[in-house]
Amino acid sequence: MTHKEFKTSVNRLNEILFDVDVRPVYVGYIFPDKKAPQLMQSKKHKAIVNSSNGKLLSIVSKNYRITTNREALEMGKEVFVQLFPGYSKDKLTLFKVIAPKSLTSVNFDITHPEVFLNIREQENWLPFLRITNSFNRRQALALEIGFVHKLWANSVLFDPKNIDLQFSCISNKPIRLTDKTDEIYAFSEKFRDWCDLLKSYPLSMESFFPLLCMILCINLEAPAPKQFRHKKETLNKIHTWVKHQIRNYQEILGMNAYTAFILSTDLVSHNSQYNVLPGYYVNIRSYFTRPTTWMVKFTRNIRQNDFSLEEYLSSTIQKINAIHKPD
């Protein structure tokens, strides 16, 4: 299996690191006596425009503090070297940029090739920092720590119920996160234990597709008649992808629940390339946390003596078969 390249397209980066203009918002006309109508400017709002193409990004309040993507990326780099002191900022790698076509929001993922976590030497997991910036007010500027596999650039984030590694950025306040470093390394031990438990649980080839649907919370509810064809096509795409990709990981990892976990992180991390997952750009963070949320619950389940994978998958398989009959 070929390794993913740990770098971001320069052309893609140039497209994302645009400057912005602030322009007035006009809300109507005023009619001065005996004069032509004049545009009336809003006193409460302003428009944010992409300087490179003139497209409107957002209408925000007058006092809204704008952070450009370039500023957000530089802030993230400063925070990373605070979290992991002693490592050079110059060696930080920007390995992923996720953004919709509108460019109203962006996720930058950065890591350092020498900051290894203590998760079994052969696994090669690195900590990475996700920087989220938005001009559409849906997501405030925020930073979050996750883990990324060095061989395949498959990334995971975590539900705050398991570990809170999210940091909201408040303007004009310094960000000091070194107190989180020990917590990150301690949590990596738990992550290692979960990985080991998943590796110890064997799976049949037939289990991977329904299990992946469970891991990623694919909506399998019966669709309306007009939506049936679309949902079936979506499931077909996911199933075809699983059949193709599982062979690559099977040779390296074997047939077990850890392989299913890695498979799900591959699909989530590289869906911009695969274009398989529905609602990806409006559910990015949710998709990146689903594999680890499942990992925590599934490892708890398989510790129980009465756990049955057949029963665990039965409802999901029934729903899949009602929409899509696997080949």
C-alpha positions in Angstrom: 0.0 0.0 0.0 1.4 3.4 -1.0 1.9 6.0 1.8 0.1 9.3 1.7 2.3 12.3 1.1 2.6 14.5 4.2 2.3 17.8 2.3 -0.3 20.2 1.0 -0.6 21.4 -2.6 1.0 24.8 -3.0 -1.7 25.8 -5.4 -4.4 24.8 -2.9 -2.7 26.8 -0.1 -2.4 29.9 -2.2 -6.1 29.7 -2.9 -6.9 29.5 0.8 -4.5 32.2 2.1 -6.3 35.1 0.6 -6.7 38.6 2.0 -10.1 40.0 2.9 -11.8 43.4 2.4 -14.3 45.0 4.7 -17.1 46.8 2.8 -20.2 48.6 3.9 -23.6 47.0 3.9 -26.5 49.0 2.4 -29.9 48.3 3.8 -32.2 50.7 1.8 -32.6 54.2 0.5 -33.0 57.6 2.0 -34.8 60.4 0.2 -33.4 63.8 1.0 -35.7 66.7 0.2 -35.5 67.6 -3.5 -32.5 65.3 -4.0 -32.0 61.9 -5.7 -32.4 58.8 -3.5 -29.2 57.8 -1.7 -28.1 54.4 -0.4 -28.4 54.0 3.4 -25.5 52.3 5.1 -26.0 49.9 8.0 -24.5 51.1 11.3 -24.5 47.6 12.8 -23.1 45.3 10.1 -20.3 45.0 7.6 -19.5 42.7 4.7 -16.4 40.4 4.5 -15.2 40.0 0.9 -12.5 37.7 -0.6 -10.0 40.2 -2.0 -8.8 37.7 -4.6 -12.1 37.3 -6.4 -14.5 39.9 -4.9 -16.9 37.2 -3.6 -19.0 37.9 -0.5 -17.9 35.6 2.4 -20.2 36.9 5.2 -22.2 39.7 6.7 -21.1 40.2 10.3 -21.7 42.7 13.1 -19.7 45.9 13.1 -17.5 44.9 16.1 -16.8 41.4 14.8 -13.0 40.7 14.8 -11.8 39.2 11.6 -8.9 36.7 11.5 -7.6 35.9 8.1 -6.6 32.4 7.3 -3.0 33.3 7.1 -3.2 34.8 10.7 -5.0 31.7 11.9 -2.4 29.4 10.5 0.5 31.4 12.1 -1.3 31.4 15.4 -1.7 27.7 15.2 2.1 27.2 14.6 2.9 29.3 17.7 0.5 27.3 19.8 2.0 24.0 18.6 5.5 24.9 19.7 4.0 26.0 23.1 2.4 22.6 23.5 5.5 20.7 22.5 8.5 22.9 23.5 11.9 22.1 22.2 10.7 21.4 18.7 11.5 23.7 15.8 8.6 25.8 14.3 10.5 25.6 11.0 9.9 21.9 10.8 6.2 22.0 11.2 4.3 20.3 8.4 1.0 21.5 7.0 -0.3 18.2 5.8 -4.0 18.9 5.2 -6.3 21.7 4.2 -10.0 21.1 4.1 -12.3 23.8 2.8 -15.6 24.0 0.9 -15.8 25.5 -2.6 -17.1 28.7 -1.1 -14.0 29.1 1.0 -16.1 30.5 3.8 -14.3 28.2 6.3 -11.1 26.2 6.5 -9.4 23.5 8.5 -5.6 23.5 8.6 -3.9 20.4 10.1 -0.3 20.8 11.1 2.2 18.4 12.8 5.9 17.9 13.5 7.6 14.8 12.2 9.6 14.3 15.4 6.9 14.6 18.1 6.0 10.9 18.4 3.4 9.7 20.9 4.0 6.6 23.0 1.6 4.5 21.0 3.6 1.3 20.2 6.7 2.1 18.3 5.5 0.5 15.0 2.3 2.5 14.9 3.9 5.9 14.2 1.1 8.1 15.5 1.9 11.8 15.8 0.0 14.6 17.5 -1.5 17.2 15.2 -3.1 20.5 15.7 -6.3 21.4 13.8 -6.9 25.1 13.2 -10.4 26.0 12.3 -11.2 29.5 10.9 -14.4 30.8 9.5 -15.8 33.9 7.9 -19.5 32.8 8.1 -19.9 32.8 11.9 -20.7 29.1 12.0 -17.4 28.2 13.7 -15.3 30.6 15.7 -11.5 30.5 15.4 -10.5 27.4 17.4 -7.7 25.0 17.9 -7.9 21.3 18.7 -5.4 18.4 19.2 -5.8 15.1 17.5 -3.6 12.1 16.4 -2.5 11.4 12.9 -0.9 8.2 11.5 2.5 9.0 9.9 2.3 6.3 7.3 -1.1 7.1 5.8 -2.0 10.6 7.2 -5.2 9.3 8.6 -6.4 11.7 11.4 -8.7 11.4 14.4 -10.2 13.9 16.8 -11.9 13.2 20.1 -15.2 13.7 21.8 -14.7 16.2 24.6 -16.4 13.6 26.9 -13.3 11.5 26.5 -10.7 14.3 26.6 -11.2 18.0 26.1 -8.5 19.1 23.6 -10.4 22.0 22.1 -9.2 25.6 22.6 -11.3 28.6 21.6 -9.3 31.6 20.6 -10.3 34.8 22.3 -9.0 37.9 20.5 -6.1 39.8 22.1 -5.6 37.2 24.8 -2.4 35.1 24.9 -2.8 31.4 24.5 -0.7 29.3 26.9 -1.3 25.6 26.5 1.8 23.9 27.9 -0.3 22.6 30.8 -2.1 20.4 28.3 1.1 18.6 27.1 1.2 16.0 30.0 -2.6 15.4 29.5 -2.0 14.7 25.8 0.8 12.2 26.5 -1.3 10.5 29.2 -4.3 10.2 26.9 -2.1 8.6 24.3 -1.6 5.7 26.6 -5.4 5.1 26.7 -5.5 5.4 22.9 -2.7 2.7 22.7 -4.8 0.4 24.9 -7.9 0.9 22.8 -5.8 0.1 19.6 -4.5 -3.1 21.2 -8.0 -4.2 22.1 -9.3 -3.6 18.6 -6.4 -5.6 17.2 -7.3 -8.6 19.3 -10.8 -8.8 17.9 -11.0 -10.7 14.6 -13.5 -9.8 11.8 -14.8 -11.5 8.7 -14.7 -9.8 5.4 -18.5 -9.4 5.4 -18.4 -7.5 8.6 -16.4 -4.5 7.4 -19.1 -2.7 5.4 -21.9 -2.7 8.0 -19.3 -1.9 10.7 -18.0 1.0 8.8 -21.6 2.3 8.4 -21.9 2.0 12.2 -18.6 3.7 12.9 -19.3 6.7 10.7 -23.0 6.9 11.7 -24.2 6.6 8.1 -27.9 7.4 7.9 -29.6 4.1 7.1 -33.2 5.1 7.8 -35.7 4.3 5.0 -35.7 7.3 2.6 -38.7 8.9 1.0 -39.4 7.5 -2.5 -37.9 10.4 -4.3 -34.6 10.0 -2.2 -34.4 6.3 -2.4 -32.2 6.2 -5.6 -29.8 8.8 -4.2 -29.4 7.0 -0.9 -28.8 3.7 -2.7 -26.2 5.2 -4.9 -24.4 6.6 -1.8 -24.3 3.2 -0.1 -23.1 1.7 -3.3 -20.2 4.2 -3.4 -19.3 3.5 0.2 -19.5 -0.3 -0.3 -17.4 -0.2 -3.5 -14.8 1.9 -1.7 -14.6 -0.5 1.2 -14.2 -3.6 -1.0 -11.3 -1.9 -2.8 -9.5 -0.3 0.2 -9.8 -3.2 2.6 -7.5 -5.3 0.5 -4.7 -2.7 1.0 -5.0 -2.6 4.8 -5.7 -6.3 5.1 -2.1 -7.1 3.9 -0.6 -4.9 6.6 -2.9 -5.1 9.6 -4.9 -8.3 9.1 -8.6 -8.8 9.6 -9.6 -7.3 12.8 -11.5 -4.3 14.4 -8.4 -2.1 14.3 -8.3 -2.5 10.6 -12.0 -1.3 10.5 -11.0 1.6 12.7 -8.1 2.6 10.3 -10.4 2.1 7.3 -12.9 4.6 8.8 -10.1 7.1 9.5 -8.9 6.8 5.9 -12.3 7.6 4.5 -12.9 10.5 6.8 -9.4 12.0 6.3 -9.3 11.7 2.5 -12.9 12.1 1.6 -12.0 15.3 -0.4 -10.2 12.8 -2.7 -12.8 10.0 -2.5 -15.9 12.1 -2.5 -18.0 9.4 -0.9 -19.3 10.6 2.5 -22.6 12.6 2.5 -22.8 16.0 4.1 -19.0 16.0 4.6 -18.3 19.7 4.7 -21.1 20.6 7.0 -20.2 17.8 9.4 -16.4 17.8 9.3 -15.6 17.8 13.0 -18.3 15.2 13.7 -16.9 12.9 11.0 -13.4 13.1 12.5 -14.6 12.2 16.0 -16.9 9.3 15.0 -14.1 6.7 14.7 -12.7 7.4 18.2 -16.2 7.7 19.8 -16.9 4.2 18.3 -13.5 2.9 19.5 -14.2 3.8 23.1 -17.7 2.2 23.1 -16.7 -0.9 21.1 -13.7 -1.7 23.3 -16.0 -1.5 26.3 -18.5 -3.8 24.6 -16.0 -6.5 23.6 -14.8 -6.8 27.2 -18.2 -8.2 28.1 -18.3 -12.0 28.0 -21.8 -12.0 26.4 -20.9 -9.7 23.5 -22.0 -11.0 20.1 -20.9 -9.2 16.9 -23.7 -10.8 15.0 -26.3 -9.2 17.3 -24.3 -6.0 17.3 -24.5 -5.7 13.5 -27.9 -7.2 12.9 -30.0 -4.1 12.9 -27.5 -2.2 10.7 -27.4 -5.1 8.2 -31.2 -5.2 8.0 -31.3 -1.5 7.2 -28.6 -1.8 4.6 -30.3 -4.7 2.9 -33.6 -2.7 2.8 -31.8 -0.1 0.7 -28.8 -1.8 -0.8 -28.1 -5.5 -1.4 -24.3 -6.1 -1.3 -22.8 -7.8 -4.3 
